[in-house]
Amino acid sequence: MEDTLKQYCKSLLGATDDFQGEWNANRFHVGGKIFAMLSTNEKGQKYITLKCNPAESEELQETYKDVIIPGYYMNKTHWITVYYESDLSVEFLHYLIGNSHQLIFRNLTKKLQNELRNDSII
């Protein structure tokens, strides 16, 4: 599942990635801003942390208790952590990742958005 999520993150418009050794995390960026982070907690549970609008975040946390929690080491209002080795479908995880990417992308300058779009055409 981890490789599938990494590949999907990399496939999104303007996505770049790096590995943050200090955090033991694979980070995915758009326009230099993180939209997803894959890591493992001290209990060995694998998770992905994603940007999410606050209203949807609350709803997701209520619906998927113990699987979707406030963002681990992030702003708890605007980020969620998803333990993806659960019964969540790949399609649902892709939706959450895509939503996170779009939230970040939409806040980039119009100039940078256009540059990223143009780079993807080439």
C-alpha positions in Angstrom: 0.0 0.0 0.0 2.8 2.4 0.8 4.3 2.2 -2.7 0.8 2.8 -4.2 0.4 5.9 -2.1 3.8 7.2 -3.0 3.2 6.7 -6.7 -0.1 8.5 -6.5 1.4 11.4 -4.7 4.2 11.7 -7.3 1.7 11.6 -10.1 -0.1 14.7 -9.1 0.4 18.0 -10.9 3.7 19.6 -10.0 4.5 17.1 -7.2 8.0 16.7 -6.0 9.2 14.5 -3.1 12.1 14.2 -0.7 13.0 12.1 2.4 13.3 13.9 5.7 15.7 11.7 7.7 15.2 13.5 10.9 11.5 12.7 10.8 11.9 9.4 9.0 9.3 10.7 6.5 8.7 10.8 2.8 7.4 14.3 2.0 5.5 15.3 -1.1 5.3 19.0 -2.1 3.6 21.2 -4.7 5.1 24.6 -5.2 7.5 23.9 -2.4 4.7 23.3 0.1 4.0 19.9 1.7 0.7 18.3 0.8 1.5 14.8 2.1 3.8 13.0 4.5 4.3 9.3 4.8 5.9 7.9 8.0 5.7 5.4 10.8 5.0 6.1 14.4 6.8 4.7 17.5 4.3 1.8 17.6 5.2 0.8 14.0 1.9 2.1 12.6 2.2 3.5 9.1 0.4 6.8 8.4 0.0 9.6 5.9 -0.6 13.2 7.1 -2.6 15.4 4.8 -4.1 18.9 4.6 -7.8 19.0 5.1 -10.4 21.7 5.5 -11.5 21.9 9.1 -15.2 21.0 8.6 -14.4 17.9 6.6 -11.6 17.0 9.1 -14.0 16.9 12.0 -16.5 14.8 10.0 -13.8 12.3 8.9 -12.5 12.0 12.5 -15.9 11.3 13.8 -16.7 8.8 11.1 -13.3 7.0 11.1 -12.4 7.1 14.8 -8.9 5.8 15.5 -8.1 5.6 11.8 -8.2 9.4 11.0 -6.9 11.6 13.8 -5.8 15.3 14.1 -2.5 15.9 12.2 0.5 14.2 13.8 3.0 17.0 14.5 1.0 19.4 12.4 -1.7 22.1 12.9 -4.5 19.9 14.3 -7.2 22.1 12.7 -6.0 22.0 9.1 -4.2 18.6 8.9 -5.3 15.0 9.5 -3.3 11.8 10.0 -4.6 8.7 8.4 -3.5 5.2 9.5 -3.7 3.7 6.0 -3.1 0.0 6.9 -6.8 -0.2 7.8 -10.0 -1.0 5.9 -10.0 2.3 4.0 -10.1 1.8 0.2 -7.3 2.9 -2.0 -9.8 5.1 -3.9 -10.7 6.9 -0.7 -7.1 7.4 0.2 -6.5 8.8 -3.3 -9.4 11.2 -2.8 -7.9 12.4 0.5 -4.5 12.9 -1.1 -5.9 14.6 -4.1 -7.9 16.9 -1.9 -4.8 17.8 0.1 -2.9 18.5 -3.1 -5.7 20.8 -4.4 -5.9 22.7 -1.1 -2.2 23.5 -1.3 -2.2 24.1 -5.1 -5.1 26.6 -4.8 -3.1 28.7 -2.3 -0.1 29.1 -4.6 0.3 32.2 -6.6 -1.4 32.2 -10.0 2.0 32.6 -11.6 3.3 29.5 -9.9 0.2 27.5 -10.7 0.6 28.4 -14.4 4.3 27.5 -14.3 3.5 24.1 -12.8 0.7 23.5 -15.4 3.1 24.5 -18.2 5.8 22.3 -16.9 3.4 19.3 -16.9 2.6 19.8 -20.6 6.3 19.5 -21.7 
